[in-house]
Amino acid sequence: MTMADAADVTIIGGGPVGLFGMYCAGLNCLDAQLLESLDRVGGQLEHLYPEKPIYDVGGFPKISGRELIEQLKRQAFQYSGRVVPNVTASSLETGSLRHRIHTNQGIFESRVVIITAGIGEFIPRRMNIPAIDQFEGRGLYYVVNQLSDFDGQRVLVVGGGDSAADWAMAIADRAQQVTMIHRRDAFQCHKDSLRKLQSHSAVALVPNRSLLRLEGDQQVQRAYLQDTKEGPLADPLTVDRVIIAIGLVAGTAIFQEWGLPLEGHEIRVASDMSTGRPGVYAAGDVATYPGKVKLIAAGFGEVATAVEAACKFLGA
Ligand SMILES: Cc1cc2nc3c(=O)[nH]c(=O)nc-3n(C[C@H](O)[C@H](O)[C@H](O)COP(=O)(O)OP(=O)(O)OC[C@H]3O[C@@H](n4cnc5c(N)ncnc54)[C@H](O)[C@@H]3O)c2cc1C
């Protein structure tokens, strides 16, 4: 590839934030390319919760993960930016006038790089319980692709954060019974979700409970729980489905090698989303700064800021 072939902007990661970044780049008449590890764009929304409703993106009172990605694609692809799937960026080399992004499909050159790699690979956090994973595909879910799997079922949701609450809400009207347990005293999801779940007749919220083991013949049938203050409970909960929603393991170790400022697994950025390396920006779940919230809406603002900063950097 020659200097003339270098893109103005390369966006690494085709989740919602990278897609909105492609739109912003097109709006600014930048020549942009998007590198995505997986075979299709969409990030966590497409691969982890395509059917779950999202309520907190401006302009959409309720929209599913997949629908939001479809809208983002329509918005981004009105411009001529290129999307290159099945490309994983593995290292970044910075020269004086361009960056060289090393990938499993060769080197991509670019004048500016915006990293929107989210949480990297999607690795749901597993329960550290012996033999539990034998029930995956037999009633145990770490990733929910079809809400209809829960129609008329007795469901246990394990987790006390927003993901667990979102799943409980998404299935509450279709399941026979939803029991959501959390090992702490208080659930940590949004207050409004908690209020809605508390007032739903099919939902029981039980704090101070953890899962000890699952039992069943072909399918999961019983969940043995423990009171986190008083010890194991004798009687199991009768269940048909179990959703484990205790978070994701960050798969961004790759950036340890890139020489960027890191805070834990995230890239530390300034208020213009710059990383400290000239021409390299980060936005979305992969980026951090004081007061950061990992939400789609926040990522949209961040990537718009990053593209504006990139324009100034390029003199565009
Ligand atoms: C169950 C669940 C429910 C949620 N519900 C909501 C909600 O209701 N509202 C809300 O605002 N947020 C919600 N979130 C959080 C939201 O999904 C994230 O904040 C959002 O996906 C972040 O977008 P992103 O584009 O930064 O990263 P991601 O969505 O993680 O996308 C990153 C993309 O980068 C790709 N990638 C990673 N590494 C590389 C690499 N080295 N090279 C090339 N490509 C790479 C990945 O394959 C992926 O496609 C939820 C999350 C979960 C798990």
The ligand as a MOL file (V3000), in Angstrom:
LIG
                    3D

  0  0  0     0  0            999 V3000
M  V30 BEGIN CTAB
M  V30 COUNTS 53 58 0 0 0
M  V30 BEGIN ATOM
M  V30 1 C -26.7260 -7.7270 28.0690 0
M  V30 2 C -26.3540 -6.2760 27.8440 0
M  V30 3 C -27.3470 -5.3300 27.8020 0
M  V30 4 C -27.0230 -3.9730 27.5740 0
M  V30 5 N -28.0430 -3.0660 27.5150 0
M  V30 6 C -27.7510 -1.7760 27.2690 0
M  V30 7 C -28.7920 -0.8070 27.1760 0
M  V30 8 O -29.9790 -1.1190 27.3140 0
M  V30 9 N -28.4390 0.4940 26.9410 0
M  V30 10 C -27.1210 0.8890 26.7910 0
M  V30 11 O -26.8590 2.0810 26.5690 0
M  V30 12 N -26.1280 -0.0210 26.8740 0
M  V30 13 C -26.4040 -1.3380 27.1090 0
M  V30 14 N -25.3830 -2.2430 27.1890 0
M  V30 15 C -23.9970 -1.7760 27.0030 0
M  V30 16 C -23.7320 -1.5120 25.5060 0
M  V30 17 O -24.0120 -2.6880 24.7630 0
M  V30 18 C -22.2860 -1.0700 25.2940 0
M  V30 19 O -22.0670 0.1190 26.0140 0
M  V30 20 C -22.0310 -0.8370 23.7850 0
M  V30 21 O -22.1750 -2.0370 23.0530 0
M  V30 22 C -20.6150 -0.2830 23.5750 0
M  V30 23 O -20.4390 -0.1260 22.1990 0
M  V30 24 P -18.9820 -0.1500 21.5290 0
M  V30 25 O -19.2010 0.0740 20.0730 0
M  V30 26 O -18.0730 0.7270 22.3030 0
M  V30 27 O -18.4450 -1.6320 21.7920 0
M  V30 28 P -18.9940 -3.0800 21.3390 0
M  V30 29 O -20.4580 -3.1080 21.2210 0
M  V30 30 O -18.3390 -4.0120 22.3140 0
M  V30 31 O -18.3720 -3.2730 19.8770 0
M  V30 32 C -16.9770 -3.3700 19.7080 0
M  V30 33 C -16.6890 -4.0650 18.3880 0
M  V30 34 O -15.2670 -4.0800 18.1750 0
M  V30 35 C -14.8700 -5.3370 17.6560 0
M  V30 36 N -13.4590 -5.5350 18.0130 0
M  V30 37 C -12.9460 -5.7520 19.2510 0
M  V30 38 N -11.6030 -5.8580 19.2080 0
M  V30 39 C -11.2550 -5.6920 17.9040 0
M  V30 40 C -10.0090 -5.6950 17.1970 0
M  V30 41 N -8.8300 -5.8710 17.8510 0
M  V30 42 N -10.0210 -5.5210 15.8510 0
M  V30 43 C -11.2040 -5.3330 15.1680 0
M  V30 44 N -12.4180 -5.3270 15.7930 0
M  V30 45 C -12.4340 -5.4960 17.1330 0
M  V30 46 C -15.8110 -6.3240 18.3590 0
M  V30 47 O -15.9250 -7.5190 17.5990 0
M  V30 48 C -17.1260 -5.5150 18.3620 0
M  V30 49 O -17.9000 -5.7510 17.2090 0
M  V30 50 C -25.6650 -3.5830 27.4080 0
M  V30 51 C -24.6560 -4.5500 27.4440 0
M  V30 52 C -24.9830 -5.8860 27.6490 0
M  V30 53 C -23.8860 -6.9220 27.6710 0
M  V30 END ATOM
M  V30 BEGIN BOND
M  V30 1 1 1 2
M  V30 2 1 2 3
M  V30 3 2 2 52
M  V30 4 2 3 4
M  V30 5 1 4 5
M  V30 6 1 4 50
M  V30 7 2 5 6
M  V30 8 1 6 7
M  V30 9 1 6 13
M  V30 10 2 7 8
M  V30 11 1 7 9
M  V30 12 1 9 10
M  V30 13 2 10 11
M  V30 14 1 10 12
M  V30 15 2 12 13
M  V30 16 1 13 14
M  V30 17 1 14 15
M  V30 18 1 14 50
M  V30 19 1 15 16
M  V30 20 1 16 17
M  V30 21 1 16 18
M  V30 22 1 18 19
M  V30 23 1 18 20
M  V30 24 1 20 21
M  V30 25 1 20 22
M  V30 26 1 22 23
M  V30 27 1 23 24
M  V30 28 2 24 25
M  V30 29 1 24 26
M  V30 30 1 24 27
M  V30 31 1 27 28
M  V30 32 2 28 29
M  V30 33 1 28 30
M  V30 34 1 28 31
M  V30 35 1 31 32
M  V30 36 1 32 33
M  V30 37 1 33 34
M  V30 38 1 33 48
M  V30 39 1 34 35
M  V30 40 1 35 36
M  V30 41 1 35 46
M  V30 42 1 36 37
M  V30 43 1 36 45
M  V30 44 2 37 38
M  V30 45 1 38 39
M  V30 46 1 39 40
M  V30 47 2 39 45
M  V30 48 1 40 41
M  V30 49 2 40 42
M  V30 50 1 42 43
M  V30 51 2 43 44
M  V30 52 1 44 45
M  V30 53 1 46 47
M  V30 54 1 46 48
M  V30 55 1 48 49
M  V30 56 2 50 51
M  V30 57 1 51 52
M  V30 58 1 52 53
M  V30 END BOND
M  V30 END CTAB
M  END
